[in-house]
Amino acid sequence: MFLLFFCSCFRSNTTADTVRFGSSRQVFNFKGIEDLYRFLTYSENRVPLVSAHRGGPDTDYPENAIETFQRVASKMPAIIECDIALTKDSVLVLMHDETLDRTTTGTGKVNRYTLAELKELHLKDPAGTVTNYRIPTLEETLQWGIGQVIFTLDVKRNVPYQLVVDAIRKTKSEAYSVIITYSANQAAVVHNLAPDLMISASIKNVEDLIRLNDLDIPDTRLVAFIGTSQVDKNLTDLLHQHGILCILGTIGNLDRQAQQRGEQVYAEYIENGADILSTDRPFQAAKTLDYYSKQRGLSSPFIN
């Protein structure tokens, strides 16, 4: 009954082909970065969100492609998790792997190609089918995303945080960008470079939170990645007391659990303390969270 009801009330779909670059509807209504702070601060009435891992790849839609992001954004208010690599000529592009072989028609390491050379390649979908889509730059991606999505930016090895901050500044996308870090020291580097930017920090226990506080990173600049296993309610309660939203990585086992037991499991993750689900199944998770929000009368002035 749960699944049948929420499927009937979920937003109608819009094909990505009808909303090409620059023509998509505005989803998030942030007048500035202060609005992003408020939106990403915990309250009991917060709207749970989906974070599309690598942007939500699917059949005919590659990972880390603007066309894929647009498909997701046309159907739900979404966070887009994407990956940043550096070209031979020091341009930031979207790419998860160090090499091109798995996701493009190219071969070899990304950093051995110039941007012009990379733009000649085509992206592959998860099944390896070649698409018409190309590797986007970070600047192109950020410019497209303003008002449409919130980005969590996964900065790959040997990519300087300063270049990422520079791209955010150049595109004036501060209110739509969160930089992912994996240690308190990395979070401190980002905070020192750009004290106004939001940071996704790995917080899996109380000690992780203490380390961040000791490095003078304010709670108001943090969202917490709490891991990829079942929620520790004591930890999420503590983080919520600090006003920090919790990202649960359902990628892997937890997504499979929802697939096996039923999509209502995504609502259980939220009930247990998660606020954002980082998932490889964004459309299924979004249907559940949309129903969950409607049942509880949850809404936000920052979501159109």
Backbone bond lengths (Angstrom), bond angles and torsions (degrees), N, CA, C in turn:
res aa  C-N    CA-C-N  psi(-1)  N-CA   C-N-CA  omega(-1)  CA-C   N-CA-C  phi
1 M - - - 1.474 - - 1.523 110.25 -
2 F 1.349 115.82 -42.87 1.472 120.70 -179.93 1.529 111.32 -55.93
3 L 1.347 115.60 -50.76 1.454 119.46 -176.65 1.520 111.63 -67.10
4 L 1.319 116.76 -42.60 1.464 119.55 -178.47 1.520 111.05 -60.82
5 F 1.328 116.78 -40.32 1.454 119.66 -176.29 1.516 111.46 -70.35
6 F 1.361 116.35 -47.45 1.459 114.83 -174.97 1.518 112.40 -72.50
7 C 1.315 117.96 -28.22 1.471 118.84 176.51 1.515 110.70 -62.56
8 S 1.313 117.98 -35.04 1.459 120.87 -177.19 1.515 112.39 -73.02
9 C 1.355 117.06 -23.32 1.464 118.35 -175.03 1.523 112.64 -105.13
10 F 1.337 117.82 1.47 1.458 118.92 -178.22 1.518 110.93 -73.40
11 R 1.328 114.85 153.52 1.467 120.52 -176.87 1.530 111.59 -54.17
12 S 1.315 116.37 145.16 1.454 120.73 177.14 1.513 110.12 -69.36
13 N 1.312 117.23 147.33 1.456 122.47 -176.29 1.526 111.74 -82.73
14 T 1.321 113.95 150.47 1.457 121.51 173.66 1.516 107.27 -125.89
15 T 1.297 118.84 130.57 1.452 119.97 -177.99 1.511 109.79 -72.80
16 A 1.347 115.65 145.20 1.454 120.11 -178.93 1.523 111.70 -61.82
17 D 1.325 117.25 -31.99 1.460 119.90 -177.13 1.528 112.56 -64.08
18 T 1.325 117.90 -21.43 1.466 119.60 -178.85 1.520 112.47 -91.18
19 V 1.331 117.26 -2.87 1.462 120.01 -178.89 1.527 109.46 -130.76
20 R 1.300 115.79 65.29 1.452 121.16 -178.24 1.512 110.30 -69.46
21 F 1.333 116.56 174.39 1.448 122.33 -170.86 1.517 111.74 -51.73
22 G 1.330 115.41 132.40 1.457 121.69 176.15 1.504 114.71 86.05
23 S 1.337 118.45 -6.65 1.459 120.16 -174.91 1.530 113.06 -113.46
24 S 1.335 116.77 1.12 1.461 119.34 -177.10 1.518 111.63 -76.78
25 R 1.329 114.93 155.89 1.456 120.07 179.60 1.517 110.41 -69.96
26 Q 1.327 115.88 154.19 1.450 120.03 174.39 1.525 108.59 -78.80
27 V 1.319 116.53 128.77 1.459 122.47 -178.00 1.528 110.35 -102.15
28 F 1.338 116.24 -47.89 1.453 121.65 -179.01 1.523 110.38 -104.69
29 N 1.304 115.29 136.20 1.462 121.13 -174.82 1.525 109.22 -114.27
30 F 1.333 116.06 78.85 1.461 121.53 178.13 1.531 108.95 -106.60
31 K 1.320 116.01 123.02 1.465 119.56 177.26 1.525 111.51 -80.57
32 G 1.301 116.40 -19.47 1.455 122.06 179.10 1.510 109.74 -174.15
33 I 1.328 115.70 -178.41 1.458 119.88 -174.04 1.522 112.60 -66.72
34 E 1.343 117.60 -24.62 1.462 119.77 176.48 1.532 111.04 -61.42
35 D 1.327 116.31 -34.25 1.466 119.42 177.10 1.532 110.98 -67.05
36 L 1.337 116.45 -36.25 1.466 119.30 176.62 1.522 110.09 -64.21
37 Y 1.333 117.55 -41.92 1.462 119.91 176.85 1.524 110.58 -56.38
38 R 1.332 115.56 -47.98 1.463 119.42 -178.05 1.529 111.33 -63.47
39 F 1.330 115.90 -41.31 1.459 120.19 -178.33 1.527 111.22 -65.19
40 L 1.335 116.68 -36.07 1.458 121.04 -176.98 1.523 112.50 -97.29
41 T 1.310 116.78 23.27 1.462 121.93 172.44 1.522 108.44 -104.71
42 Y 1.320 116.18 134.81 1.455 120.03 -176.18 1.522 112.68 -67.38
43 S 1.319 115.61 137.39 1.453 123.02 164.04 1.523 106.29 -146.58
44 E 1.318 116.97 163.15 1.460 119.73 -178.94 1.528 111.75 -64.20
45 N 1.322 116.65 -20.69 1.465 121.18 -179.29 1.521 112.61 -98.64
46 R 1.315 116.66 13.52 1.472 118.06 -179.23 1.525 109.90 -63.73
47 V 1.335 115.85 148.50 1.459 121.61 178.34 1.526 108.09 -89.50
48 P 1.331 119.41 120.84 1.465 120.32 178.44 1.528 110.39 -67.22
49 L 1.315 115.60 144.48 1.460 121.06 -173.47 1.520 111.63 -126.15
50 V 1.326 114.10 157.39 1.455 122.94 171.74 1.521 109.08 -99.73
51 S 1.322 115.70 136.04 1.461 121.98 169.58 1.520 107.46 -111.45
52 A 1.323 116.32 116.53 1.465 121.16 -176.86 1.525 109.58 -81.59
53 H 1.317 116.20 110.32 1.463 122.43 -178.17 1.525 110.54 -63.79
54 R 1.319 115.65 125.73 1.477 122.82 -175.22 1.521 111.75 56.76
55 G 1.331 116.17 21.74 1.453 121.07 174.41 1.507 116.12 91.24
56 G 1.347 117.77 -1.99 1.460 120.00 177.34 1.511 114.91 88.98
57 P 1.342 119.27 46.42 1.468 120.52 -179.70 1.523 112.63 -61.85
58 D 1.332 115.13 151.46 1.459 121.83 -177.54 1.524 107.20 -159.46
59 T 1.306 116.88 -177.67 1.460 120.62 177.49 1.525 110.11 -55.28
60 D 1.330 116.62 125.38 1.467 124.90 -179.09 1.524 113.54 73.14
61 Y 1.316 118.11 2.04 1.464 121.33 -179.54 1.530 109.55 -127.98
62 P 1.340 117.57 107.92 1.468 120.84 -176.13 1.526 111.84 -73.39
63 E 1.319 115.62 161.00 1.451 119.94 170.82 1.532 109.89 -69.66
64 N 1.330 116.02 154.32 1.462 122.44 175.81 1.532 113.17 54.63
65 A 1.319 115.82 42.52 1.465 121.62 178.00 1.527 108.84 -126.52
66 I 1.318 117.25 138.41 1.463 120.74 -178.42 1.524 110.39 -61.25
67 E 1.322 117.91 -37.75 1.463 120.66 179.40 1.533 111.45 -60.23
68 T 1.320 116.05 -36.97 1.461 120.97 177.31 1.523 110.61 -68.86
69 F 1.333 116.80 -42.83 1.459 120.67 177.59 1.523 110.55 -60.08
70 Q 1.329 115.22 -40.58 1.465 120.44 -177.29 1.527 110.74 -66.26
71 R 1.298 116.60 -37.92 1.470 120.99 176.67 1.529 110.54 -60.11
72 V 1.326 116.52 -44.31 1.461 120.60 178.45 1.524 110.80 -65.85
73 A 1.333 116.39 -47.00 1.477 120.94 -175.74 1.514 112.24 -65.03
74 S 1.325 117.42 -25.65 1.459 120.25 -179.97 1.527 112.17 -74.30
75 K 1.336 116.74 -10.48 1.461 120.46 -173.66 1.521 114.28 -119.60
76 M 1.327 117.89 -9.73 1.460 119.63 -176.70 1.520 110.02 -166.10
77 P 1.336 118.22 154.82 1.466 119.87 166.79 1.523 107.40 -71.25
78 A 1.316 118.13 119.30 1.461 119.66 -169.33 1.511 113.04 -134.80
79 I 1.311 113.71 149.42 1.459 121.89 163.10 1.523 106.40 -94.55
80 I 1.310 116.05 134.96 1.459 121.55 178.67 1.521 108.38 -109.59
81 E 1.336 115.56 115.39 1.461 120.23 173.93 1.521 107.22 -90.55
82 C 1.340 115.98 125.63 1.466 119.29 -179.61 1.527 109.63 -140.90
83 D 1.333 115.57 166.21 1.460 122.45 -168.94 1.522 110.87 -117.20
84 I 1.336 115.75 140.77 1.461 120.99 -173.71 1.517 110.39 -117.67
85 A 1.341 115.26 126.87 1.463 122.42 175.68 1.520 109.25 -123.15
86 L 1.331 115.80 171.58 1.472 121.44 -176.02 1.522 109.79 -121.17
87 T 1.339 115.98 133.03 1.466 121.17 179.46 1.531 111.16 -81.88
88 K 1.302 114.86 173.17 1.470 121.43 177.55 1.520 111.43 -59.63
89 D 1.339 116.90 -34.03 1.464 120.87 179.81 1.533 112.11 -99.20
90 S 1.348 115.56 26.10 1.476 122.96 169.67 1.522 113.87 64.20
91 V 1.332 116.53 38.91 1.461 121.67 173.14 1.526 107.86 -106.44
92 L 1.321 116.47 137.39 1.458 120.86 178.26 1.524 110.00 -82.49
93 V 1.338 116.46 127.45 1.467 122.90 178.67 1.527 108.51 -129.70
94 L 1.320 115.50 167.51 1.457 119.90 177.80 1.526 109.81 -93.10
95 M 1.333 115.14 120.58 1.462 121.11 179.33 1.519 108.10 -167.09
96 H 1.318 116.97 131.58 1.463 120.24 -179.68 1.521 112.31 -83.50
97 D 1.334 116.75 -48.67 1.458 120.47 -174.11 1.526 111.25 -82.05
98 E 1.333 115.65 159.47 1.461 119.90 172.31 1.522 111.02 -70.75
99 T 1.343 115.85 -24.56 1.458 120.63 -178.97 1.523 110.72 -113.54
100 L 1.324 114.93 163.07 1.462 122.17 -174.87 1.526 113.58 -90.88
101 D 1.317 117.52 -14.88 1.460 121.67 -165.58 1.526 114.75 -58.01
102 R 1.335 117.73 -44.38 1.464 120.24 -173.13 1.523 112.81 -70.80
103 T 1.327 118.54 -37.82 1.469 120.61 -168.87 1.529 114.29 -113.46
104 T 1.337 118.36 0.34 1.466 119.57 -179.31 1.532 110.02 -140.18
105 T 1.315 114.54 176.91 1.463 120.43 175.85 1.526 111.64 -85.45
106 G 1.327 116.88 4.55 1.459 121.23 178.29 1.512 111.98 -95.39
107 T 1.324 115.97 177.14 1.460 122.98 176.83 1.519 108.89 -136.97
108 G 1.318 115.45 157.54 1.456 119.43 176.39 1.519 112.90 88.39
109 K 1.332 114.69 -177.66 1.453 121.19 -173.92 1.527 112.20 -76.12
110 V 1.320 114.62 141.59 1.469 121.36 179.64 1.518 110.73 -57.88
111 N 1.333 116.99 -42.41 1.463 120.25 -173.05 1.532 113.99 -74.64
112 R 1.320 116.91 3.60 1.469 120.08 174.57 1.532 112.15 -99.28
113 Y 1.328 115.97 3.50 1.467 121.45 -178.75 1.526 109.83 -117.75
114 T 1.316 115.97 145.01 1.464 120.77 171.64 1.526 108.42 -80.64
115 L 1.325 115.33 165.77 1.464 119.11 177.56 1.522 110.71 -58.66
116 A 1.324 117.48 -44.20 1.470 120.49 -178.90 1.525 110.89 -58.38
117 E 1.326 116.53 -40.36 1.469 119.87 179.18 1.532 110.92 -68.30
118 L 1.320 117.27 -40.70 1.461 120.48 179.15 1.524 111.84 -65.14
119 K 1.329 117.00 -33.57 1.466 120.82 -178.88 1.529 111.82 -68.47
120 E 1.318 117.68 -13.28 1.467 121.05 176.74 1.528 111.74 -81.03
121 L 1.312 116.59 -14.60 1.464 120.97 -176.11 1.522 111.37 -86.79
122 H 1.334 115.31 160.44 1.463 121.63 174.49 1.529 108.91 -112.54
123 L 1.328 115.82 148.47 1.456 121.68 177.34 1.522 110.94 -85.40
124 K 1.344 115.79 150.09 1.460 122.64 176.57 1.523 109.67 -106.50
125 D 1.334 116.03 148.23 1.464 119.58 174.97 1.534 108.99 -80.37
126 P 1.340 118.80 178.14 1.471 119.96 -176.16 1.519 115.13 -58.88
127 A 1.331 117.59 -25.22 1.463 120.39 178.91 1.525 112.26 -85.99
128 G 1.340 117.01 -2.06 1.458 120.77 -179.41 1.514 114.21 91.82
129 T 1.334 117.45 5.28 1.462 121.26 178.31 1.525 109.94 -75.17
130 V 1.316 115.99 131.07 1.465 120.84 -179.60 1.526 109.36 -73.50
131 T 1.335 116.30 133.98 1.465 122.37 178.54 1.524 109.87 -110.97
132 N 1.319 116.04 178.08 1.471 121.10 175.84 1.522 112.38 -85.59
133 Y 1.318 117.67 -0.70 1.457 121.20 -172.12 1.519 111.87 -86.32
134 R 1.324 114.82 151.33 1.469 122.10 -175.40 1.523 111.37 -115.37
135 I 1.329 115.39 166.23 1.461 121.50 178.43 1.531 108.93 -71.08
136 P 1.332 118.27 122.32 1.463 119.30 179.41 1.525 111.52 -88.70
137 T 1.327 115.81 154.33 1.458 119.81 170.21 1.524 108.90 -81.45
138 L 1.317 115.49 162.36 1.466 119.01 176.94 1.524 110.07 -64.20
139 E 1.335 117.45 -40.41 1.462 119.52 -179.60 1.524 111.54 -62.31
140 E 1.322 117.61 -44.40 1.469 120.51 176.73 1.522 110.75 -57.99
141 T 1.315 115.27 -42.19 1.465 120.78 -177.90 1.526 111.37 -65.42
142 L 1.312 116.43 -48.02 1.464 120.46 -178.92 1.527 111.29 -63.29
143 Q 1.330 116.73 -41.54 1.471 120.34 178.97 1.519 110.73 -61.52
144 W 1.326 116.48 -43.06 1.467 119.70 178.52 1.525 111.08 -63.39
145 G 1.329 117.56 -39.49 1.456 121.19 -167.64 1.507 116.30 -77.59
146 I 1.341 118.47 -13.67 1.464 120.20 -175.94 1.526 109.69 -58.38
147 G 1.327 115.56 122.51 1.458 121.37 179.57 1.513 114.72 85.69
148 Q 1.328 117.30 -13.09 1.462 120.34 -174.67 1.523 113.77 -106.00
149 V 1.332 116.92 -37.77 1.453 120.94 -179.16 1.525 108.77 -144.35
150 I 1.323 115.13 167.55 1.457 121.98 165.03 1.522 106.73 -106.52
151 F 1.315 117.07 130.74 1.462 120.64 179.60 1.521 111.02 -96.75
152 T 1.331 116.66 135.72 1.455 120.86 161.18 1.526 106.15 -107.90
153 L 1.311 115.75 119.33 1.463 122.96 -167.92 1.519 110.05 -101.81
154 D 1.326 115.56 113.42 1.459 122.14 -179.35 1.524 107.89 -92.36
155 V 1.315 116.21 107.13 1.466 122.44 -173.74 1.528 108.51 -88.97
156 K 1.327 116.10 115.02 1.456 120.43 -174.57 1.531 111.77 -76.81
157 R 1.317 114.07 167.32 1.460 121.82 -176.17 1.532 111.36 -54.97
158 N 1.313 115.36 139.51 1.475 124.43 177.93 1.526 113.88 70.31
159 V 1.335 117.19 11.94 1.465 120.73 172.95 1.532 107.21 -98.68
160 P 1.336 118.37 117.53 1.474 120.24 -178.00 1.530 111.39 -67.03
161 Y 1.323 115.96 132.24 1.455 120.20 176.36 1.534 111.22 -57.91
162 Q 1.320 116.95 -32.78 1.461 119.61 -178.31 1.521 111.63 -59.21
163 L 1.331 117.26 -39.25 1.468 119.87 179.52 1.528 110.94 -65.09
164 V 1.325 116.40 -36.62 1.465 120.54 178.50 1.529 109.63 -66.86
165 V 1.315 116.39 -46.14 1.469 120.34 177.11 1.520 110.43 -59.00
166 D 1.326 117.22 -42.49 1.471 121.14 179.59 1.531 111.07 -60.13
167 A 1.334 116.69 -40.81 1.469 120.22 179.90 1.522 110.68 -66.38
168 I 1.327 116.65 -40.03 1.467 120.30 177.57 1.527 110.22 -63.05
169 R 1.336 116.70 -43.58 1.465 120.50 178.57 1.534 111.26 -63.43
170 K 1.317 116.10 -45.26 1.465 120.36 -176.83 1.525 111.62 -61.02
171 T 1.333 116.42 -38.83 1.470 120.68 -177.21 1.527 112.55 -91.37
172 K 1.350 115.88 -1.34 1.471 121.03 179.72 1.543 111.16 55.47
173 S 1.318 114.83 43.00 1.467 120.72 -176.81 1.527 112.11 -108.07
174 E 1.318 116.93 25.47 1.470 120.56 -178.97 1.529 112.14 -56.60
175 A 1.335 116.42 -37.00 1.464 120.46 -175.65 1.530 112.66 -77.16
176 Y 1.322 117.68 -1.58 1.464 121.16 -177.58 1.525 112.21 -128.80
177 S 1.341 116.98 16.34 1.458 120.60 -173.99 1.520 112.09 -129.16
178 V 1.329 115.13 136.24 1.462 123.42 173.36 1.522 106.45 -129.71
179 I 1.331 117.52 129.51 1.462 120.81 -179.52 1.522 109.47 -96.06
180 I 1.329 116.37 127.79 1.462 122.17 -179.82 1.530 109.93 -81.78
181 T 1.333 115.98 134.11 1.463 121.87 172.75 1.524 108.37 -129.54
182 Y 1.338 115.28 159.89 1.458 120.49 -175.44 1.524 113.78 -118.28
183 S 1.312 117.19 -0.64 1.459 121.09 177.53 1.517 108.39 -151.20
184 A 1.336 115.50 161.76 1.460 119.85 177.91 1.520 110.72 -61.49
185 N 1.332 117.17 -36.85 1.467 119.79 -179.84 1.526 111.43 -65.81
186 Q 1.320 117.31 -40.75 1.470 119.81 176.24 1.519 110.25 -63.25
187 A 1.328 116.88 -42.96 1.468 120.34 178.79 1.520 110.36 -60.40
188 A 1.328 117.07 -38.76 1.461 120.62 179.28 1.522 111.15 -65.63
189 V 1.325 117.70 -39.37 1.468 120.90 177.73 1.526 110.07 -60.04
190 V 1.333 116.49 -47.99 1.471 120.14 -179.99 1.519 110.42 -63.49
191 H 1.328 117.27 -43.93 1.464 119.80 -178.16 1.526 111.39 -64.16
192 N 1.321 117.36 -37.69 1.463 119.95 178.45 1.520 111.96 -68.54
193 L 1.336 116.75 -33.95 1.468 120.75 177.58 1.525 111.73 -72.53
194 A 1.334 115.97 -37.08 1.476 120.62 -172.92 1.525 108.96 -148.89
195 P 1.334 117.33 81.68 1.471 120.37 -175.31 1.518 114.53 -61.95
196 D 1.334 117.07 -16.99 1.468 119.96 -178.38 1.517 112.72 -86.90
197 L 1.327 118.84 -15.76 1.470 120.57 -173.62 1.520 111.59 -82.11
198 M 1.351 114.84 148.27 1.455 121.63 175.40 1.529 109.79 -78.18
199 I 1.333 114.74 145.62 1.463 122.46 -177.43 1.525 109.05 -126.31
200 S 1.323 115.76 135.16 1.459 121.17 167.66 1.523 106.78 -93.64
201 A 1.326 116.58 117.10 1.463 121.45 -177.50 1.522 109.82 -115.49
202 S 1.313 115.64 144.50 1.463 120.75 176.28 1.526 108.25 -76.72
203 I 1.339 116.66 113.45 1.472 122.00 179.38 1.526 106.91 -129.73
204 K 1.325 115.52 103.09 1.462 120.56 -175.83 1.524 112.54 -114.87
205 N 1.346 115.61 -0.30 1.455 120.68 176.36 1.517 108.63 -162.33
206 V 1.319 115.91 173.58 1.469 120.84 -177.55 1.521 110.80 -62.45
207 E 1.330 116.77 -36.91 1.459 120.48 -177.89 1.526 111.95 -61.52
208 D 1.343 117.38 -35.90 1.466 120.29 177.55 1.521 111.06 -61.83
209 L 1.325 116.78 -41.13 1.459 120.75 178.95 1.524 111.08 -66.80
210 I 1.327 116.67 -40.61 1.469 120.67 178.71 1.520 110.66 -61.92
211 R 1.345 117.21 -42.72 1.469 120.58 179.15 1.522 111.18 -59.40
212 L 1.329 117.14 -42.90 1.460 120.46 179.29 1.525 111.12 -64.71
213 N 1.312 116.50 -41.67 1.460 120.20 177.67 1.516 111.25 -64.96
214 D 1.334 117.65 -38.58 1.462 121.45 178.86 1.531 111.67 -64.06
215 L 1.330 115.87 -25.92 1.471 120.58 178.08 1.528 111.62 -91.25
216 D 1.332 116.25 12.67 1.468 123.34 174.13 1.526 113.32 63.71
217 I 1.335 116.17 32.48 1.465 120.52 173.60 1.520 107.27 -92.70
218 P 1.315 118.34 113.42 1.473 119.78 -174.58 1.522 112.24 -69.77
219 D 1.329 115.45 148.81 1.460 120.77 177.70 1.516 112.29 -56.00
220 T 1.334 116.47 -31.32 1.468 120.83 -176.83 1.516 113.03 -69.56
221 R 1.333 117.83 -7.78 1.466 121.09 177.82 1.514 112.20 -107.31
222 L 1.324 117.14 8.98 1.459 119.89 -171.83 1.523 113.19 -118.88
223 V 1.333 115.34 140.41 1.453 122.75 156.04 1.525 105.01 -119.34
224 A 1.331 116.77 147.91 1.458 120.81 -171.59 1.512 111.31 -107.62
225 F 1.339 116.49 124.95 1.468 120.12 168.78 1.519 106.72 -89.28
226 I 1.332 116.31 114.94 1.468 120.93 -170.28 1.522 113.12 -99.89
227 G 1.338 118.19 5.61 1.450 120.92 175.29 1.512 113.33 112.33
228 T 1.343 114.79 -170.48 1.469 121.22 -173.57 1.527 111.94 -122.48
229 S 1.323 116.60 19.92 1.468 120.35 176.53 1.523 109.31 -122.25
230 Q 1.314 116.61 178.18 1.464 120.72 -174.89 1.522 112.01 -52.00
231 V 1.308 115.48 146.90 1.461 122.19 -173.60 1.528 110.87 -65.63
232 D 1.352 115.47 135.89 1.455 122.40 169.54 1.522 107.08 -90.06
233 K 1.333 116.86 103.39 1.465 121.28 -172.97 1.526 112.07 -61.57
234 N 1.320 117.16 -34.54 1.459 119.53 178.46 1.526 110.72 -63.02
235 L 1.336 116.15 -39.44 1.460 120.14 179.51 1.525 111.06 -68.96
236 T 1.338 117.38 -47.02 1.466 118.81 -178.72 1.525 111.14 -64.96
237 D 1.324 118.06 -35.92 1.463 119.92 176.57 1.522 110.59 -61.73
238 L 1.329 116.94 -42.85 1.470 120.73 178.53 1.529 111.05 -63.00
239 L 1.328 116.32 -46.23 1.467 119.90 -179.60 1.526 110.65 -63.30
240 H 1.308 116.94 -40.82 1.463 120.11 178.28 1.523 111.37 -63.34
241 Q 1.326 117.32 -35.22 1.465 120.28 175.74 1.528 110.90 -62.11
242 H 1.306 116.66 -29.38 1.466 122.16 177.02 1.531 111.75 -87.44
243 G 1.328 117.47 1.17 1.457 121.32 -179.77 1.513 114.17 79.08
244 I 1.339 117.42 15.07 1.465 121.95 -174.32 1.523 110.29 -97.68
245 L 1.332 116.36 126.68 1.457 121.51 175.39 1.527 110.72 -74.88
246 C 1.333 115.72 150.62 1.463 122.18 -175.72 1.526 110.62 -112.97
247 I 1.323 115.74 124.91 1.464 121.87 174.61 1.520 108.52 -98.69
248 L 1.315 116.34 120.72 1.460 121.93 175.50 1.517 108.81 -102.38
249 G 1.333 116.44 125.70 1.463 120.21 176.41 1.523 109.58 -82.83
250 T 1.327 116.22 104.03 1.468 119.04 177.22 1.525 111.45 -87.86
251 I 1.319 116.34 -3.44 1.469 121.22 177.79 1.532 109.03 -54.47
252 G 1.317 115.88 130.97 1.457 119.24 -178.99 1.511 112.17 94.49
253 N 1.336 116.02 -123.59 1.473 121.13 -170.70 1.521 113.47 -60.89
254 L 1.340 118.43 -42.35 1.454 119.91 -175.51 1.526 111.81 -71.09
255 D 1.329 117.59 -35.01 1.473 119.66 172.71 1.528 110.10 -63.53
256 R 1.322 116.89 -42.22 1.466 120.07 179.48 1.530 110.27 -64.83
257 Q 1.318 116.11 -37.09 1.462 119.76 177.64 1.521 111.08 -61.43
258 A 1.345 116.82 -42.86 1.465 120.57 178.24 1.524 110.81 -65.60
259 Q 1.312 116.44 -38.28 1.464 120.49 -179.88 1.532 110.86 -65.37
260 Q 1.320 116.99 -35.78 1.462 121.76 -177.32 1.529 112.43 -82.04
261 R 1.325 116.46 -40.77 1.466 120.65 -173.16 1.522 113.41 -93.98
262 G 1.348 116.24 -17.54 1.458 120.02 -177.53 1.519 110.45 119.71
263 E 1.345 114.60 149.89 1.462 119.70 -172.26 1.531 112.84 -66.47
264 Q 1.335 117.95 -17.81 1.459 119.37 178.64 1.530 112.17 -61.51
265 V 1.323 116.66 -15.96 1.468 120.55 177.77 1.526 110.88 -59.63
266 Y 1.347 116.88 -32.48 1.469 119.03 178.06 1.534 110.42 -61.14
267 A 1.325 117.35 -37.50 1.466 120.56 176.95 1.530 110.54 -67.06
268 E 1.311 117.03 -33.89 1.466 120.38 177.75 1.531 110.71 -63.49
269 Y 1.339 116.71 -38.30 1.465 119.26 177.73 1.534 110.24 -61.16
270 I 1.327 116.41 -39.31 1.466 120.42 178.91 1.526 110.20 -68.78
271 E 1.318 116.69 -45.34 1.463 120.85 178.63 1.527 111.36 -58.17
272 N 1.316 117.09 -32.72 1.459 121.23 -177.44 1.518 113.09 -82.36
273 G 1.359 117.75 -6.30 1.461 118.18 173.87 1.513 116.61 132.18
274 A 1.338 118.76 -10.97 1.464 119.61 176.63 1.535 109.52 -74.77
275 D 1.322 116.74 152.61 1.467 122.36 177.58 1.525 112.00 -116.94
276 I 1.322 115.96 -29.99 1.461 123.04 -179.42 1.525 107.37 -132.31
277 L 1.336 116.70 132.23 1.462 121.11 178.65 1.514 109.08 -106.72
278 S 1.332 116.49 115.26 1.462 121.43 175.23 1.517 107.01 -88.66
279 T 1.330 115.98 110.12 1.456 120.62 -165.19 1.522 112.85 -135.25
280 D 1.331 114.81 154.15 1.462 121.67 170.11 1.523 111.13 -90.61
281 R 1.349 117.35 0.64 1.464 122.43 -179.39 1.539 108.65 -125.68
282 P 1.321 117.56 62.57 1.475 119.54 -172.04 1.519 114.12 -63.02
283 F 1.312 118.55 -35.89 1.461 120.05 -176.52 1.528 111.29 -70.65
284 Q 1.328 116.29 -40.96 1.466 119.42 178.40 1.526 110.60 -67.56
285 A 1.336 116.57 -43.94 1.461 119.51 179.34 1.520 111.31 -64.27
286 A 1.337 116.98 -38.80 1.465 120.66 -178.45 1.519 111.96 -64.70
287 K 1.326 117.79 -37.99 1.463 120.02 178.25 1.527 110.40 -60.80
288 T 1.324 115.61 -43.53 1.466 119.38 179.66 1.525 111.10 -65.11
289 L 1.337 117.39 -44.98 1.462 120.31 -177.03 1.525 111.55 -71.08
290 D 1.327 117.09 -29.71 1.462 120.10 175.85 1.531 109.67 -64.55
291 Y 1.324 116.16 -45.82 1.463 120.48 177.76 1.530 110.54 -64.07
292 Y 1.311 116.44 -44.02 1.470 122.04 179.00 1.534 110.10 -56.20
293 S 1.327 117.12 -46.04 1.464 121.04 -178.26 1.525 111.58 -67.10
294 K 1.334 116.80 -40.93 1.467 119.85 179.83 1.525 111.30 -65.39
295 Q 1.306 116.46 -40.15 1.469 120.25 -179.45 1.525 111.55 -63.59
296 R 1.334 116.30 -30.23 1.461 120.26 -177.68 1.520 113.22 -103.28
297 G 1.325 116.66 5.16 1.446 120.53 178.33 1.513 114.06 65.29
298 L 1.336 116.87 31.98 1.461 121.23 -177.69 1.525 110.23 -84.94
299 S 1.316 117.04 135.44 1.453 121.64 176.73 1.525 108.16 -154.56
300 S 1.311 116.43 168.43 1.454 121.24 178.67 1.511 109.98 -139.32
301 P 1.339 118.22 138.78 1.465 120.08 175.43 1.511 112.76 -66.90
302 F 1.326 116.35 -12.05 1.468 120.15 -177.93 1.518 113.13 -94.16
303 I 1.357 117.88 -2.53 1.462 121.59 177.21 1.529 108.34 -112.89
304 N 1.314 116.33 122.59 1.473 120.38 178.76 1.527 111.40 -76.77
